[in-house]
Amino acid sequence: MTINLKNKQELIEKFGTNAKDSGSVEVQVAMLSQKIAELTEHLKNNAKDFQAKRGLLMMVGRRKRMLTYIKKSDIEKYRKLIKELNIRG
C-alpha cells in the first residue's frame, strides 16, 4: 500500500510550495488521502484484514488532526484543500 515515486512527485508539485516541499501539512494530507483511498479499495476485497483496517483508522485520525491544524491556522487554505481532495462531501 505505498505511493510510487511518480504519484508522490505529482502530489508534491500540486500541493507543495515548491518541487522539494514534501513536509508541508498540505502535502502530507494529500499523501495520506491517496493511501487511504488505496487501503479502502483493498478492504473492499479483503474485508477480514483487520490489521489493514486498524491502519486505515489510524491514517484517517492522523489526517483529521492535520486538517484541524490547517483549519485553525488558515481557513482559506483548508477550504481549498478539502475541495481539491474531494474530502467531506
Residue pairs with C-beta under 8 A, 6 or more apart in sequence:
1 35
1 38
1 39
1 42
1 52
1 55
2 35
3 11
3 31
3 34
3 35
3 38
7 34
8 22
8 31
11 27
11 30
11 31
11 34
12 19
12 20
12 21
12 22
12 27
13 19
14 30
14 84
15 24
15 26
15 27
15 29
15 30
15 81
15 84
16 22
16 24
16 26
16 27
17 24
21 27
25 66
25 69
25 70
26 70
26 77
26 81
28 66
29 63
29 66
29 67
29 70
29 81
29 85
30 81
30 85
32 59
32 62
32 63
32 66
33 63
33 85
33 87
35 59
36 56
36 59
36 60
36 63
39 52
39 55
39 56
39 59
40 56
42 49
42 52
43 49
43 52
43 53
43 56
46 52
67 78
67 81
67 82
67 87
70 77
70 78
70 81
71 78
81 87
82 88
